Amino acid sequence: MDILNTEIWRVGIIRAPIQDVLKAGTLETFPITWVEADDSLCFIADPFGLWQGGLLYLFVEAYDYRTRRGYIVAYVLDAELNILEHRPVLREDWHLSYPVVFEADGEIWMLPEAYKSGRLTLYRAIEFPWRWQAVPEFQFPEAAIDASPLFHAGRWWMFYTPPTPKAARTNTLKLASADHLFGPWDQQPIQTLREDIHGSRMGGTPFLANGKIFLPTQDCHETYGGALQLLSFPEEGISQPDLSCSHRLTAPHHNAPYLQGLHTLSQAGSVTLVDTKRELRGSPRRILIELSRLWHKK
């Protein structure tokens, strides 16, 4: 880990549905409401959200450089995007990120990335949005990274990146499917759809527009999460997708100094959620923390 380089992400809310962003092919024309972490050695990223009762429930990864571990925080915003409340809602003994939240079968679910735990775990909301419980009935064949579910044509589809080998974490896209959310997910052969560092790891919610399914994927060829490459295929071909490259999205210039990355594009009804990053060189606090960590390892 480069202690001289500190990546700081923040989350943005666009007052337009994701299909409008697709039509524009850029983020430059949209005003964005930004949400940032409370501490300079922390960041928030990977936004996903749901509207309930006129309120936007925004879920993000919160990362603290002092612990090197992510956890999930929920924000409650009103219709004007004012923050009413925010607090942690899910912590584990391993890193958590990419908190996909969705409704199915009359309940609300969360599917965060947690590959360091050795598995993909589904959580059920037992007191939305504050309390979540792991669902032991859910089984997935591997510890999928940035798993992004889609219910379409009467089946569940899971677009994800495998945890091994290491290079696959930024250059491989796989697809599994199941009749039911809990699985089994390996009943049909799992497909490798794409191997390309310019856009394979998922970076948001699959969505439909103009008879096609679009997949936001991360372009990591210059830096992790440097940009988003939208992939698409006809929705009737979901069982064996023939992928095409659509728009490539970058952090908007009016977002300065957060111009070094854009790695999430997710739909939440009438709004679209994104995140962008800046890179800080030579942060004294960060250097002291890392040197202290190295000293205590001796």
C-alpha positions as a Markdown table, in Angstrom:
| # | Residue | x | y | z |
|---|---|---|---|---|
| 1 | Met | 0.0 | 0.0 | 0.0 |
| 2 | Asp | 1.4 | 3.4 | -1.0 |
| 3 | Ile | 1.3 | 5.5 | 2.2 |
| 4 | Leu | 2.1 | 8.6 | 0.2 |
| 5 | Asn | -1.1 | 8.3 | -1.8 |
| 6 | Thr | -4.5 | 8.6 | -0.1 |
| 7 | Glu | -7.7 | 8.0 | -2.2 |
| 8 | Ile | -10.7 | 10.0 | -1.0 |
| 9 | Trp | -14.1 | 9.2 | -2.5 |
| 10 | Arg | -17.4 | 11.1 | -2.1 |
| 11 | Val | -20.9 | 10.2 | -3.2 |
| 12 | Gly | -23.1 | 12.3 | -5.6 |
| 13 | Ile | -26.9 | 12.3 | -6.2 |
| 14 | Ile | -28.1 | 13.3 | -9.6 |
| 15 | Arg | -31.7 | 14.5 | -9.8 |
| 16 | Ala | -32.5 | 12.5 | -12.9 |
| 17 | Pro | -33.2 | 8.8 | -13.6 |
| 18 | Ile | -30.4 | 6.6 | -14.9 |
| 19 | Gln | -31.9 | 6.4 | -18.3 |
| 20 | Asp | -31.5 | 10.2 | -18.7 |
| 21 | Val | -27.8 | 9.9 | -17.8 |
| 22 | Leu | -27.5 | 7.2 | -20.5 |
| 23 | Lys | -29.2 | 9.4 | -23.1 |
| 24 | Ala | -26.8 | 12.3 | -22.3 |
| 25 | Gly | -23.8 | 10.0 | -22.4 |
| 26 | Thr | -22.0 | 12.3 | -19.9 |
| 27 | Leu | -22.2 | 13.6 | -16.3 |
| 28 | Glu | -21.1 | 17.1 | -17.4 |
| 29 | Thr | -24.6 | 18.5 | -17.9 |
| 30 | Phe | -26.1 | 17.4 | -14.5 |
| 31 | Pro | -26.0 | 19.3 | -11.2 |
| 32 | Ile | -24.9 | 17.0 | -8.5 |
| 33 | Thr | -25.6 | 17.0 | -4.7 |
| 34 | Trp | -22.5 | 15.7 | -2.9 |
| 35 | Val | -22.2 | 13.8 | 0.3 |
| 36 | Glu | -18.9 | 13.4 | 2.0 |
| 37 | Ala | -17.4 | 11.6 | 5.0 |
| 38 | Asp | -17.1 | 13.5 | 8.3 |
| 39 | Asp | -13.4 | 12.9 | 8.8 |
| 40 | Ser | -10.4 | 13.6 | 6.5 |
| 41 | Leu | -9.0 | 10.1 | 6.9 |
| 42 | Cys | -12.3 | 8.5 | 5.9 |
| 43 | Phe | -14.3 | 8.3 | 2.7 |
| 44 | Ile | -17.6 | 7.1 | 1.5 |
| 45 | Ala | -18.2 | 5.3 | -1.8 |
| 46 | Asp | -20.3 | 2.6 | -3.6 |
| 47 | Pro | -23.7 | 4.3 | -3.3 |
| 48 | Phe | -27.0 | 2.4 | -3.6 |
| 49 | Gly | -30.4 | 3.5 | -2.6 |
| 50 | Leu | -34.2 | 3.1 | -2.2 |
| 51 | Trp | -37.1 | 5.4 | -1.8 |
| 52 | Gln | -39.6 | 4.7 | 1.0 |
| 53 | Gly | -42.4 | 7.0 | 2.1 |
| 54 | Gly | -40.9 | 10.0 | 0.3 |
| 55 | Leu | -37.5 | 9.5 | 1.8 |
| 56 | Leu | -34.3 | 8.5 | 0.1 |
| 57 | Tyr | -32.4 | 5.8 | 1.9 |
| 58 | Leu | -28.8 | 5.9 | 0.8 |
| 59 | Phe | -26.4 | 3.1 | 1.6 |
| 60 | Val | -22.6 | 3.5 | 1.2 |
| 61 | Glu | -19.3 | 1.9 | 2.0 |
| 62 | Ala | -17.5 | 3.9 | 4.7 |
| 63 | Tyr | -13.8 | 3.3 | 4.8 |
| 64 | Asp | -11.4 | 4.4 | 7.6 |
| 65 | Tyr | -7.7 | 4.5 | 6.9 |
| 66 | Arg | -7.0 | 4.0 | 10.6 |
| 67 | Thr | -8.6 | 0.5 | 10.6 |
| 68 | Arg | -8.3 | -0.3 | 6.9 |
| 69 | Arg | -11.7 | -1.8 | 7.0 |
| 70 | Gly | -15.0 | -0.8 | 5.4 |
| 71 | Tyr | -18.4 | -0.9 | 6.9 |
| 72 | Ile | -21.9 | 0.1 | 5.7 |
| 73 | Val | -23.6 | 3.4 | 6.6 |
| 74 | Ala | -27.1 | 4.4 | 5.8 |
| 75 | Tyr | -28.2 | 8.0 | 5.2 |
| 76 | Val | -31.8 | 9.2 | 5.3 |
| 77 | Leu | -32.5 | 12.2 | 3.0 |
| 78 | Asp | -35.7 | 14.1 | 2.4 |
| 79 | Ala | -37.2 | 14.9 | -1.0 |
| 80 | Glu | -34.9 | 18.0 | -1.2 |
| 81 | Leu | -31.9 | 15.8 | -0.5 |
| 82 | Asn | -31.2 | 17.2 | 2.9 |
| 83 | Ile | -29.6 | 14.7 | 5.2 |
| 84 | Leu | -31.9 | 13.9 | 8.2 |
| 85 | Glu | -29.8 | 11.2 | 9.8 |
| 86 | His | -26.9 | 8.8 | 9.1 |
| 87 | Arg | -25.2 | 6.0 | 11.1 |
| 88 | Pro | -23.5 | 2.7 | 10.6 |
| 89 | Val | -25.9 | -0.2 | 9.9 |
| 90 | Leu | -23.6 | -3.2 | 9.2 |
| 91 | Arg | -20.1 | -4.1 | 10.5 |
| 92 | Glu | -18.4 | -7.4 | 10.3 |
| 93 | Asp | -14.9 | -8.8 | 11.2 |
| 94 | Trp | -14.0 | -8.3 | 7.5 |
| 95 | His | -14.1 | -5.5 | 5.0 |
| 96 | Leu | -17.6 | -4.6 | 3.6 |
| 97 | Ser | -18.4 | -2.5 | 0.5 |
| 98 | Tyr | -20.7 | -2.2 | -2.4 |
| 99 | Pro | -24.0 | -2.5 | -0.5 |
| 100 | Val | -26.5 | -3.3 | -3.2 |
| 101 | Val | -30.0 | -2.9 | -1.7 |
| 102 | Phe | -33.2 | -4.1 | -3.5 |
| 103 | Glu | -36.8 | -5.2 | -2.9 |
| 104 | Ala | -38.0 | -8.7 | -3.6 |
| 105 | Asp | -40.8 | -10.9 | -2.4 |
| 106 | Gly | -42.2 | -8.2 | -0.2 |
| 107 | Glu | -38.9 | -7.7 | 1.7 |
| 108 | Ile | -35.8 | -5.5 | 1.5 |
| 109 | Trp | -32.4 | -7.1 | 1.0 |
| 110 | Met | -28.7 | -6.1 | 1.0 |
| 111 | Leu | -25.9 | -7.9 | -0.8 |
| 112 | Pro | -22.6 | -6.3 | 0.2 |
| 113 | Glu | -19.2 | -7.3 | -1.2 |
| 114 | Ala | -17.3 | -9.2 | 1.5 |
| 115 | Tyr | -14.9 | -11.5 | -0.4 |
| 116 | Lys | -12.4 | -11.5 | 2.4 |
| 117 | Ser | -14.9 | -13.5 | 4.5 |
| 118 | Gly | -14.7 | -16.3 | 1.9 |
| 119 | Arg | -18.3 | -16.0 | 0.9 |
| 120 | Leu | -21.1 | -13.9 | -0.5 |
| 121 | Thr | -23.7 | -13.2 | 2.2 |
| 122 | Leu | -27.2 | -11.9 | 1.7 |
| 123 | Tyr | -28.8 | -9.8 | 4.5 |
| 124 | Arg | -32.5 | -9.3 | 5.2 |
| 125 | Ala | -33.8 | -6.0 | 6.7 |
| 126 | Ile | -35.4 | -6.7 | 10.0 |
| 127 | Glu | -35.8 | -3.1 | 10.9 |
| 128 | Phe | -35.2 | -1.0 | 7.8 |
| 129 | Pro | -32.8 | 0.7 | 7.4 |
| 130 | Trp | -31.0 | 0.2 | 10.7 |
| 131 | Arg | -30.9 | -3.6 | 11.4 |
| 132 | Trp | -29.9 | -6.4 | 9.1 |
| 133 | Gln | -29.7 | -10.2 | 9.5 |
| 134 | Ala | -27.6 | -12.6 | 7.5 |
| 135 | Val | -29.7 | -15.2 | 5.5 |
| 136 | Pro | -28.1 | -18.7 | 5.9 |
| 137 | Glu | -30.4 | -20.1 | 3.2 |
| 138 | Phe | -28.6 | -18.0 | 0.6 |
| 139 | Gln | -25.8 | -19.9 | -1.0 |
| 140 | Phe | -23.5 | -18.7 | -3.9 |
| 141 | Pro | -20.7 | -20.7 | -5.5 |
| 142 | Glu | -17.9 | -18.3 | -4.7 |
| 143 | Ala | -17.0 | -15.1 | -2.7 |
| 144 | Ala | -18.2 | -12.9 | -5.5 |
| 145 | Ile | -16.9 | -9.3 | -5.8 |
| 146 | Asp | -19.3 | -6.5 | -6.5 |
| 147 | Ala | -22.2 | -8.9 | -7.1 |
| 148 | Ser | -25.0 | -7.1 | -8.9 |
| 149 | Pro | -28.4 | -8.9 | -9.1 |
| 150 | Leu | -31.1 | -8.5 | -11.6 |
| 151 | Phe | -34.5 | -10.1 | -11.8 |
| 152 | His | -35.5 | -10.4 | -15.4 |
| 153 | Ala | -37.6 | -12.8 | -17.6 |
| 154 | Gly | -38.8 | -14.7 | -14.5 |
| 155 | Arg | -35.2 | -15.5 | -13.2 |
| 156 | Trp | -32.5 | -14.0 | -11.1 |
| 157 | Trp | -29.2 | -13.1 | -12.8 |
| 158 | Met | -26.0 | -12.2 | -10.9 |
| 159 | Phe | -23.2 | -10.3 | -12.6 |
| 160 | Tyr | -20.0 | -10.4 | -10.6 |
| 161 | Thr | -16.2 | -10.6 | -10.5 |
| 162 | Pro | -14.4 | -13.6 | -9.1 |
| 163 | Pro | -12.0 | -13.2 | -6.2 |
| 164 | Thr | -9.2 | -15.3 | -7.8 |
| 165 | Pro | -6.8 | -15.0 | -9.4 |
| 166 | Lys | -5.8 | -11.5 | -8.2 |
| 167 | Ala | -5.8 | -10.1 | -11.8 |
| 168 | Ala | -9.4 | -11.2 | -12.2 |
| 169 | Arg | -10.6 | -8.7 | -9.6 |
| 170 | Thr | -10.3 | -5.9 | -12.1 |
| 171 | Asn | -10.6 | -7.7 | -15.5 |
| 172 | Thr | -13.2 | -10.4 | -15.3 |
| 173 | Leu | -17.0 | -10.4 | -15.5 |
| 174 | Lys | -19.1 | -13.5 | -14.8 |
| 175 | Leu | -22.8 | -14.4 | -14.9 |
| 176 | Ala | -24.7 | -16.8 | -12.8 |
| 177 | Ser | -28.5 | -17.4 | -12.7 |
| 178 | Ala | -31.1 | -19.0 | -10.5 |
| 179 | Asp | -34.9 | -19.6 | -10.3 |
| 180 | His | -35.0 | -18.2 | -6.8 |
| 181 | Leu | -33.0 | -15.5 | -5.0 |
| 182 | Phe | -31.6 | -18.1 | -2.5 |
| 183 | Gly | -30.4 | -20.3 | -5.4 |
| 184 | Pro | -29.1 | -22.8 | -6.3 |
| 185 | Trp | -26.9 | -20.4 | -8.4 |
| 186 | Asp | -24.8 | -23.1 | -10.0 |
| 187 | Gln | -27.6 | -25.2 | -11.4 |
| 188 | Gln | -26.7 | -23.9 | -14.9 |
| 189 | Pro | -23.1 | -23.4 | -16.1 |
| 190 | Ile | -21.7 | -20.0 | -14.8 |
| 191 | Gln | -20.4 | -18.0 | -17.8 |
| 192 | Thr | -17.4 | -15.8 | -18.1 |
| 193 | Leu | -18.7 | -12.9 | -20.2 |
| 194 | Arg | -15.7 | -10.7 | -20.5 |
| 195 | Glu | -12.0 | -10.4 | -19.6 |
| 196 | Asp | -10.8 | -6.8 | -20.1 |
| 197 | Ile | -9.4 | -4.4 | -17.6 |
| 198 | His | -11.1 | -1.5 | -19.6 |
| 199 | Gly | -14.5 | -2.6 | -18.3 |
| 200 | Ser | -15.4 | -5.9 | -16.6 |
| 201 | Arg | -15.8 | -5.4 | -12.8 |
| 202 | Met | -19.3 | -4.3 | -12.0 |
| 203 | Gly | -19.8 | -0.7 | -10.9 |
| 204 | Gly | -23.5 | -0.2 | -10.2 |
| 205 | Thr | -27.0 | -1.5 | -10.9 |
| 206 | Pro | -27.9 | -3.3 | -14.2 |
| 207 | Phe | -30.7 | -1.4 | -15.8 |
| 208 | Leu | -33.0 | -1.5 | -18.8 |
| 209 | Ala | -33.4 | 1.1 | -21.6 |
| 210 | Asn | -34.4 | 0.9 | -25.2 |
| 211 | Gly | -34.9 | -2.8 | -25.2 |
| 212 | Lys | -31.4 | -3.4 | -23.9 |
| 213 | Ile | -29.8 | -4.3 | -20.5 |
| 214 | Phe | -26.9 | -2.0 | -19.5 |
| 215 | Leu | -24.1 | -2.9 | -17.1 |
| 216 | Pro | -22.0 | -0.2 | -15.5 |
| 217 | Thr | -18.5 | -1.6 | -15.3 |
| 218 | Gln | -15.2 | -0.2 | -14.0 |
| 219 | Asp | -12.4 | 0.9 | -16.3 |
| 220 | Cys | -9.3 | 0.2 | -14.3 |
| 221 | His | -6.6 | 0.3 | -16.9 |
| 222 | Glu | -5.1 | 3.6 | -15.6 |
| 223 | Thr | -6.1 | 3.4 | -12.0 |
| 224 | Tyr | -8.6 | 1.4 | -9.9 |
| 225 | Gly | -12.1 | 2.8 | -10.6 |
| 226 | Gly | -10.8 | 5.4 | -13.0 |
| 227 | Ala | -13.9 | 5.5 | -15.1 |
| 228 | Leu | -17.1 | 3.6 | -16.0 |
| 229 | Gln | -17.6 | 1.7 | -19.2 |
| 230 | Leu | -21.2 | 0.9 | -20.0 |
| 231 | Leu | -21.8 | -2.5 | -21.6 |
| 232 | Ser | -25.1 | -3.5 | -23.2 |
| 233 | Phe | -26.9 | -6.4 | -24.8 |
| 234 | Pro | -30.5 | -7.1 | -26.0 |
| 235 | Glu | -32.6 | -8.0 | -23.1 |
| 236 | Glu | -34.0 | -11.1 | -24.8 |
| 237 | Gly | -30.3 | -12.4 | -25.0 |
| 238 | Ile | -29.7 | -12.4 | -21.3 |
| 239 | Ser | -29.1 | -16.1 | -21.1 |
| 240 | Gln | -26.1 | -15.7 | -23.3 |
| 241 | Pro | -25.3 | -12.0 | -23.5 |
| 242 | Asp | -23.5 | -10.7 | -26.6 |
| 243 | Leu | -21.9 | -7.6 | -25.0 |
| 244 | Ser | -21.3 | -4.3 | -26.7 |
| 245 | Cys | -19.5 | -1.2 | -25.4 |
| 246 | Ser | -21.7 | 1.8 | -24.9 |
| 247 | His | -20.8 | 5.1 | -23.3 |
| 248 | Arg | -17.6 | 5.6 | -21.2 |
| 249 | Leu | -18.3 | 8.0 | -18.3 |
| 250 | Thr | -15.7 | 10.0 | -16.4 |
| 251 | Ala | -15.9 | 12.3 | -13.4 |
| 252 | Pro | -17.4 | 15.7 | -14.6 |
| 253 | His | -15.0 | 18.6 | -14.8 |
| 254 | His | -17.2 | 20.7 | -12.5 |
| 255 | Asn | -16.4 | 18.1 | -9.9 |
| 256 | Ala | -12.8 | 19.3 | -9.3 |
| 257 | Pro | -10.7 | 18.3 | -7.4 |
| 258 | Tyr | -12.5 | 14.9 | -7.4 |
| 259 | Leu | -11.5 | 14.0 | -11.0 |
| 260 | Gln | -9.3 | 10.9 | -10.6 |
| 261 | Gly | -12.1 | 8.3 | -10.6 |
| 262 | Leu | -15.7 | 7.4 | -11.1 |
| 263 | His | -16.7 | 3.8 | -10.2 |
| 264 | Thr | -20.4 | 3.6 | -9.4 |
| 265 | Leu | -23.5 | 4.4 | -11.3 |
| 266 | Ser | -26.7 | 3.1 | -9.7 |
| 267 | Gln | -30.3 | 3.8 | -10.1 |
| 268 | Ala | -32.7 | 4.8 | -7.3 |
| 269 | Gly | -36.0 | 5.7 | -8.9 |
| 270 | Ser | -36.0 | 9.3 | -9.8 |
| 271 | Val | -32.3 | 9.9 | -8.9 |
| 272 | Thr | -29.0 | 8.4 | -10.0 |
| 273 | Leu | -26.1 | 7.8 | -7.6 |
| 274 | Val | -22.4 | 8.1 | -8.4 |
| 275 | Asp | -19.1 | 8.5 | -6.7 |
| 276 | Thr | -15.9 | 10.2 | -7.6 |
| 277 | Lys | -12.4 | 10.3 | -6.1 |
| 278 | Arg | -9.4 | 12.6 | -5.6 |
| 279 | Glu | -5.9 | 11.5 | -4.7 |
| 280 | Leu | -3.9 | 13.2 | -2.0 |
| 281 | Arg | -0.1 | 13.0 | -1.9 |
| 282 | Gly | 1.8 | 13.2 | 1.3 |
| 283 | Ser | -1.0 | 13.4 | 3.9 |
| 284 | Pro | 0.9 | 13.9 | 7.2 |
| 285 | Arg | -1.9 | 12.2 | 9.3 |
| 286 | Arg | -2.0 | 9.2 | 6.9 |
| 287 | Ile | 1.8 | 8.8 | 6.9 |
| 288 | Leu | 1.9 | 8.9 | 10.8 |
| 289 | Ile | -0.8 | 6.3 | 11.0 |
| 290 | Glu | 1.0 | 3.9 | 8.6 |
| 291 | Leu | 4.3 | 4.4 | 10.3 |
| 292 | Ser | 2.8 | 3.7 | 13.6 |
| 293 | Arg | 1.2 | 0.5 | 12.2 |
| 294 | Leu | 4.5 | -0.6 | 10.9 |
| 295 | Trp | 6.3 | 0.1 | 14.2 |
| 296 | His | 3.8 | -2.0 | 16.2 |
| 297 | Lys | 4.3 | -4.9 | 13.8 |
| 298 | Lys | 7.9 | -5.2 | 14.8 |
